[in-house]
Amino acid sequence: MYELSFEGSVKSAYHIYGPSDSINPFEVEYDGAQALGAPEANREASIEDGRPAYLGSVVFTQKVKAEGPSVSGTLHWQGCKDEVCEFPEEYEFSVPLSAAPVDTHATAIGNPEEESGSGGSIWALIIEAILWGFAMLLTPCVFPMVPMTVSFFLKGSENASAGRFKAFMYGLFIVLLYTVPICIIIGLTRIIGGEAVTADIFNWLATHWLPNIIFFLVFFVFALSFFGAFEITLPASWTTSTDAKSGKRGLAGVFFMALTLVLVSFSCTGPIVGSVLIKSTQGEFWTPMVTMLAFSIAFALPFTVLALFPGLLKKMKSGSWLGSVKIVLGFIELALGLKFLSVADQTYHWHILDREIYLAIWIAIFFLLGLYLIGRIHFKGEEAGKPVSIVRLLLATGVFAFVAYLLPGMWGAPLKGLSGYLPPIETQDFVIGAATPALSAEKKGNAYDLTIAHGLDGYFSLEEGLEASRKSGKPVFVDVTGHGCVNCREMEARVWSNPEVLRRLRENFEIVALYTDDKTKLPESEWFTTPSGKTLKTIGSINAYTVRTRFNVNSQPNYIILSPEGKVIAGPRAYDLSIKGYIDFLDSAL
């Protein structure tokens, strides 16, 4: 047995990923020798983008079993700076061996400064998770829960202390519903290992027609209730219970609200949850749990405050304005609930809620909201003919301005600010100045009603893209996407639409769009059976398995660039609205 040492110096401001990284690790490929274990570094790794990385100088040692006068092989690594990675690099070596093998043990040299830095890295992950938790409030699938939370807690409790207790329990339930299942999943992954636990359940919740239709109906029913069609109340037997049972009833309702929030938010929080699951399968145990706890606390905090706020409203002078608030919330719930129906419509190719239909409904809803705010329409129990207040006039001005903003979308305006809420523009029948993109008939994906943003030509299976790449010599641009992915639509509307980005995609790459949530069932000849024996029958399930096992990616959007031979030469790159960064990412592969 021999022990080989490889010493390297990483260029300033760059880093390389360590041997334990699953995407672009430092690794050694031997010719005529057998590696005994993975390479070991002489110091602890730093954390870059949540992955083990090394800056400055580093020495990797590895034991090998070899015979002969020398051992040769190739070193592989990739240098990255911020979010942009250079081409993967390699170095061929040949090392003469002494006459007798040396049986020694490689020791990792501890460095107090590096250990401190590693400790600091977990705090960096926690801070990042907290920021993501707050940011989630403004995402399309989370924001609709804001008016629902406010309206749910408007009724308050029997007393102020009970109201505060329920508000805090609401926040606690949200934290537990996020953290406990993740801890269980990570524990099972730790015990069972490998592919035993995957993110298929989360994908089902985010894209399957059943939960999305249920979420849409929940929002629709709440909207009708806000309009005064009926009152959502608990059974009479509950309301006449003892104080103790009444307390339990209240907590049951609070738990249901928290559960609804967690479930409907999965299509936006999925990337965060997915990255945690990936880290758990890479051998980390406590870090994913701690970061998920930090994320869920930050995510729950605004909703806890919102739950407390209605209790404060009760102390204010009540009046007709409270009813007006509910009416406005009803319009908003009606509009935002359509997002869930749209996800099911896109995933299953029903084509009942294409972009212009979706926009037409939104225009009608918000136009009616504007009329309500200026007193032109009234609901049951409201006083007609009252003067319009300054506040309502200002709100109505904003609503009518929003309607004016929506109108050009009926003829193909991109409406970038709403790209995450709207169906993709490819579902629209008429766009001024643009013909419907004609895709090549021989391309497999077209038979299944799939498209690529901005009329880009491309493929919908990795094999076809690689075959085209080998013929053209162009690298393969892999777009890990989904019909229900709001961040994908935002990337396409705000980043891909940039002329320089669009030109590079069109001219320099063979594009492959892998829809990981498409429910189209393939012919039996195209089904795929995993090593564990599970048969995958749909486009989405096969694509999800492919990107998870081949690229170690479990979220969308993600972008990977491959050589014609199928080797990763850039990425994965996740959701990031930096146009310059995206251009640098594309250019790094050219």
N, C-alpha and C positions, 0 to 999 in steps of 0.2 A: 504494500500500500504506500502511496506517495501523497504528499500534501503540496498543492500548488498555490502560489500567491499571485494575485493580479492587482497591481497598484495603478491607480488612475487619478488624474487631476481634472476636475470638472470646471469648465470655463465659467468665469465670473458671471453671476446673475442667472446661471443655468442650473438645472438639477437633472439627475438621472433617477429612475425608479429602481428600487431594490429587488433582490431575487424573489421576495414574497409577493410582489405585485403581480396581478393576474393578467394585465393588459400589455405593458411594455417593460418587462423586467430585465435586469441584467442577468444574462444566462451564458453558460458555456456549453458549446456543442463539441464533443470529443470524437476523434477518429481513432478507432482501435483501442479505446480505453473505456472503462466503466466508472461513471461518477458514483461516489458513495455519499449520498445526501446532497442537500442544496448548498450553494456557496454561502459562506458566513462572512459578515462584515466585521471590521475591527472596531466599530462603534455603533451606537444606536441610530436608527433612521429618524430623519425629520418627517414631518407630515406635510405634503403638498397636495391640495385638492382632495384631502382625505385619504391619500395613498402614501406608502412608505417611500421616501426619497432621500437622496444624498447630495449635498453641496460640498464644494471644495475638494479636498483629497480624501480618498477612501481606499482601503485594501480589502479585497475579497479573497478568502482562502477556501479551498475545496479539496477533499480527499478523493483520490482516484485509485482504481486498481488497473495496473497496466503492466505489460511485458514488452521487452525490446529496449533498444538504445534510447528511444525518445518517445514523447507523447505530443501529439499535435491536435489542433482543433480550431474553433472559431469563437470569438467573443461577440456577443450581441448586446447592444444597448441603444437608448434613444435619449437625446438631450432635449429638454423642454425649458422654456422661459415663459413665466406667467401661464397663459392658457394656450400658447402656441408651441408646437413641438417640431423639431427639425426632422429630416429623414432619419429612419433607423440606421445605425452604423454598425459595422462589424470589423473585426481585426483577426487575421489568421496568425497563428503562433505555432512554434515547434520548440519544445523544451527538452534538452538532453537529460537523461536519467542516470543516476549513479548505479554502480554495479549491484548494490544491495538496497532493497526497499527500506524506507524509514517509517516506522510506526509511531507517529506522534499525534497529539491531539491539538486541534486548532482551538485557540482561546480567544474569546471576544474581550477586548480591552475596554473596560468601563471608563467613561469620561464624564466627570460631574457636570461639566457645562452642557454636554450633549444630553444628559439625562434631564437636566433642567429644561432644555429646549424641547425635549420630547414631552415633558410634563406640560409645558406651555402650549403644545400643539393640541392637547385635549381641550384646553380652554378656548383655543381658536375655533375648534369644531363646535363647542357649546355656544360661543358667541354667534357663529354662522347659523346654527340651528335656531337660535332665538330670533335673529333677523328674518329668517325664512318664515318662522311662525307668525311674526307680525305682518310680513308681506302677504301671506296667504289670505288675509282679510279682504284684500282688494281683488282677488281672483274671481273669475266669472262663476265658478261653482260654489264658492264660499259666501260671497257677498249677498246672494239672495237670502241667506239665513239671518242677516242683520234685521230686516224688518219683521221677519217671523219671530225672532227672539224678543224684540221690543213688544210686539203685539201679544205674545204669549204671557209675558210678565206684566202687561198693563193692568191685568186684573188684580195683581198683587196678592197679598196674603191677609190673614185675619189681623195681623199686627206687624209693625215695622221689623221687629226682631225675627219673626218667622220669614218675612220677605228677604231679609239679608241672609238668613240661613239657607234658604232655597237658592238664592243667587250664588252663594259660595259652593253649594253642593252641585249646582249646574257646572261651574268651572271644574270642580273635582271630578265629576263624571266624565267630562271631556278628556281630562288628563288620563284618567284610568282607562278609558275606552281606546285611547291611542297607545298607551304604554304597556298595559297588561298583555294584550294580544301579541304585541311585538316581542315582549319578554318570553312568552310561551313559544312563539315561533322560533326565536333564537335558541331557546332551551332545547326544543325538539331537533333543531338543526345540529346543535352541539351533540345531542345524544345519538340521533339517527344518522345525521351527516349527509353530505352531498346533495342530491336532488330530491331527497325525501320531502322537503318542504320548499315550495316555490311561491311565486307571487300570483299564481293563477286566480286565487280567490279575489284579490284586489282588482285584477283585470276584469273579472266577471262583474263585480259590483259597479265598475266604472263604465262598462260598455254593453252589458247584456240588456236586452229589451225589457225584461221583467222589472229589475230594480229601477231602471230609468223611467218606465211608464208609471210605476208606483210613486216615484219622486214627483213626476209631473202632476199626477192626480192629487198628491198631498198639497202642492202649491196651488192648484186650481181650486180645491175645496176651501183652503184658507182664504183665497181671494174672494170667493162667493160669500163666505162668512163675513168678511170685512165689508162687503157691499150691503150686508143686511139681509141676504137671502135666508139665512138661518143662523142660529147661535150654536157654536160648538161647546157642548157642556158634557160633563160626566154623568153617568147614570144616577137617577134620583136616589137609589139605595146608597150610593157612595156619599152623597151630600148630607144624608141624615145619619151618618155613622158617628161614632164617638170621636172625641178629639184625637185619640191615638190613631184610630183608623184614618181620620182625616189627614193626619200628618203623613201617614204612609201613602195615602192617595196622592198627596201633593208631590212627594218625592218620586212616585212612579211617573207622574206627568213630566217632572223635571228630567228624569232619566230618559224618557222617550224623546224629549227635545234634544238632549245631548247626543243620543244615539242617531237621531235623524241628521244632525249636523255632521257627525263623524262620517256617516255613510255617504251623504251627498257630496262631501268634500274630497272623496277619494280620487276623483278624476283630476283634481289639481294638486292634491298632496301626494299622489302616487309616486312622482319622481323622488320625493324625499324618502318616503317609505321604501321605495325600491332600492335606493342607494344604501339604506340601512340593512336591508336584507342581503344585498350583495356583500357588504362588509362582514356580516355575520357568517357567510359561507366561506370567507377567506381566513377564518381562524380567530377573528376578534370576538370578544364575548361581552365585556362590560361597556366598551366605548359606544356601541350602537344603542344600548339601553339608556345610557346617560344622555346621549345626544337626542334621542327620541323624547326623553323626559323634558329636556330643555325646550325642544320644539313644541311639545304639547302644552307646556305651561304658557309659553308666549302666545300660542294660538288661542288658548282658552281665555287669557286675560281680558282681551277686548270684549268678549261675549259675557264674561262675568260682570264687567262694568256696565254693559248694556242691560243685563238682567237687574242690576241694582238701580239703574236710571229710572225705570217706570215707578219704582217705589218712591223716588223723589218727586215724580210727577204728581203723585197722589196728594202731596203736601201743598201743591199749588192749587190755585182756584180752578175748579173744574168748569167746564162749559162745552159749548158746541164744537170748540176746536179739537177736543179729543176725538169726537166722531169724525171730523175731517181728516185727522191723522190716520185713522183706520181706513178711510176711503182711499187716501193716497197710497197707503201701504198695499191695499188691494190691487190697485193698478200695477204697482211695481211687482208684486208677487205674480200676477198674471203674465207679465212680460218675461220675467226671469225664469219662470217655470218652463217656458218653451224650450230652454236650453236642453233640458233632459229629454224631451220628446225629440229634439233635433239630433241628439247623440244616437238614439235608437234608430232614427230614420236613416242616418248616414251609415251606421254600422251594418244595417241589414238591407241597404239600397232600396228602401220603400219608395223614395222620391215623392213623398206627400208633403214635405216641408222644405223644399229647395229654397235657395237664398232669397229669391224675389217674393215668395210666399211668406217666408219668415219676416222679411222687411215690411211687407204690406200689413201684416198683423201688428207689428211693433208700431208702425206709423199710425194705424187706427187707434191702438191703445193709448199712445202718448198724446195724440190729438184730442181724444176724449178726456184725458187727464187735464189737458190745458183748458178745455171748455169747462170742466168742473171747477177748476181753480178760479176762473173769472165769473163763475156763477151762472153759466148758460145752461147747465144741466144740474139736476138735484136728485138726491136719493130719499128714500122713505124716511120720514121723521125729521127732515131738514127744513128750515125756514127759507122760503123763496123770497127773492127781491131784496136781500140784504146788500148793503154797499160792500164792495170788494176792498179788503184791507191791503195795505202796502205790501205786507209779507206775501200774501197770495198773489198779488200782481207781479211781484218780482219772481216768484216761483213759476208763475204761468209764462212769463217772458222766457225763462230758461227752458221750460218744456217745449214751447213753440220753436225756440231756436234749435233744440235738439231734433224736433221733427223736420225742420228745414235741412239740418245736416244729414238726416236719413234719406231724404227724397232722392238725391242723385244716385244713391246706391241701387235704386230700382233700374238704373240704366248702366250699372257696372262700375260706379265709383268705388274705389277700394275701401273707404271708411276704415282706415288703419287703426284708429283709436278703439274700434269695436271688433277687431278681427278675431279676438278670442271668443266672443259671444255668438258670432254669426256663422252660418254654414259657409263652406269654402265657395269662392266665386266660381269655381268650376261647375257648381250645380246650377248656376244661373243660365237661363235660356237665351237671354239677350244682353249683350254688352256692346255699347256704342263703339264703333271703330275697330272691333275685333271679331273675327270669325271664330266659330267654335273650333277648338284645336282638333285637328284630324290626326289621330295616332295610327301608327302602322298596324294593319290588320293582323299581321303574323305574330304580333307580340302578345304573349300569353295572358298578361294581366287584363287586356282589353276585353277579353271574353267574360270577365268578371266585373265589369263596370267600375274600373279603377282609373284614377287620373293623377297627374302630377301638377302641382301648382304652376301658374303662369303659362300654361300650355306647353311646358317643357316635355320633350320626348324622352322616353326612357323605358325601363323594364320593371317588372314586378316580382321577379324571382332572382336570387343571387346567381344561380347558374347561368341564366340568360345574360345577365350583365357581365359576368366574367368572360363568357364566350365572345361577346361583342368587344370587350376590352382587348382580348388577345388578337382579334382581327384588326382593330383600329390603333392599338398601342396606347390608347388613352387610359388613365387610371379610372377606377370605379368609385363613384360617389354614392355611398349607401345612406339613404334617408330612413332612419328608424322612426316611423310615424304611426298615426292612428286616426280614425275618423272622429273619435271622441277626445282627441288631444287638443285642448285649447291653446297650449303653449306652442304647438306645431303651427296652428293657424296664425298665431301672432308672429312667429319667426318668418313664415312665408310672406306675410303682409308687410312687415316692417324691415326685414333684413334681405330676404330673397328679392324683393321688389327693387332694391338698389340696382341701378344700371350696370355697375361694375361687377356686382355679385352675379346678376342674371347673365351677363355676357360670359363670365367664366364658367358658370354651370352649363350653359348652352354649348359653348365651343370646346371646352377642354376636358369634359368628363363624359363617361357613360353613366347615366343616372339609374339607380335602382331604388325604388320606393318600396319598403317593406312595411306593409300595414299589419300591425301586431294585434289588432282588434277586429279584423274583418271576419264576419260570420259565414261567409260563402262556403258551402260544402263542396269539396273537390271530388272528382271522379275517384272511384276506388283505386284505380291504377296509380293515383298520385298521393294516396295516403302515406303517412310516415309512421313507423313504429320506433319508439325510443328504446335505448338499451334496457330500460326498466320494464319494457313490455307494453307501455301505454301507446295506443294508436291515436295519432293526430289526424283529424279529418278536414279541418277548415284552413283557409288561407292564414287567418290570424294566429291560430295555435301553432302552425308549422313555423311561421315567421318569428313568433315570440320565442319558440324553442331554439331556433337558429341563432338569433342575436344573443340570447342568454348564454348558450353554450359556446358559441364561436367568438363572440366579442365581449362576453361577460357584462352585457348591458341589460338592464332590467327596467328601463324607464324610457320615456319618449318626451320630447324629441331627443335624438342622438344622431350624430353624423360621423361616419367613418369613411376614410379613403383607403382603397386597396390598390395594390399593383395588379397587373394582368394575371399574375400568378396567384393572387388571392392573399398576399401578405399585407398586413396593416402598415401603412406608411404615414398616416396622420389620424389623430383622434383616438378614442371617441371624444367628440365635442358636444356638450349638452346645451340646454337653453341659455342663450346669451345674446342680448340685443345689440352688442357692439358690432357695427358694420365693419370697422377697420379690423377688429379682431377676426371677423369671419373671413375677410379678404386675405389676411395673413395666413389663416388656417388653410384656405384653398391653395394659396401660392406655395405653401410649404411642401405640398405634394407635387408641385410642377417643377 
